[in-house]
Amino acid sequence: MKKPTISNAVDAPLAVSHGSPTDEHSCEVLLRICVFLLFAVTVGSIASAKEPAKKAAHAEPSPEKQLEGLGFTLAPKEGGKGRTSLFGLVGEGYKFVYVFDRSGSMGGRGRESLRAVKAELVRSLKPLDSVHRFQIVFYNERPVVFNPTGTSGRLAFATEENKQRAIRFLDTITAVGGTAHEDALRLAIRLRPDVIFFLTDADDPKLTPAQLAKIRHLAAGIIINAVEFGPGPKSAGASFLAALARQNGGKYVYIDISKYKAGTSPAK
């Protein structure tokens, strides 16, 4: 029996495969796809980085710019609070309400009391900027409210136009009738201002301690400055207006209308 012949591995040359032309073409295509994808990702990243700047350039104007476009001016940077005064009593805030007695007793000698009140109010409105708001309430048995927009129960922005409207409103006010202090103060408090300037000649009926306590509860932090008008030197005894101001974080001043001149410091 013939033994099979085993060939020597050394004698048999190794077969090395160099791949077919089709395989080489596939590799080249794959490489190009990878390069293209890398390029696309890089370009996309650059475009994304530039996108916020483009959006910022076409962004909607800020609320401040929109206000400027409507004719308003920006509030000062230091908090934006307005600062004004009435017969020497200073108030600071964003919203102010003026509550003035217009009863018959406020006519004073030759109508001087009401005339002085109107002049001082115009002066007090001047420092307010158009981002601040105000309201004017004149009262006797019932209040009469400044209403430039036709919608009651709102504060008006202190624009120059509204200030001129306020002056025209003052021309319609006369001193007549009785006095109802509490109703007018309640109305002012419902507007939730920062400061109320309250002015009266303190004629009867005066506010009772119970009424003062009720007003303090309703005001809940609203500053109330009180101005008392009189035809001569201040009478002896405590004024309910002094108590009203003290209980609501405000100041009180007495004005002798017989000696008062616009622009002078009030007598206390």
Buried (B, 14 or more C-beta within 10 A) or exposed (E): EEEEEEEEEEEEEEEEEEEEEEEEEEEEEEEEEEEEEEEEEEEEEEEEEEEEEEEEEEEEEEEEEEBBEEEBEEBEEEEEBBEBBBBBBEBBBBBBBBBBBBBEBBBBEEEBBBBBBBEBBBBBBEEBBBBBBBBBBBBBEEBBBBBBEEEEEBBBBBBEEBBEBBEEBBEEBBBEBBBBBBBBBBBBBEBEBBBBBBBBBBBEEBBEEEBBEBBBEEBEEBBBBBBBBBEEEEEEEEBBBBBBBBBBBBBBBBBBBEEBEEEEEBBE
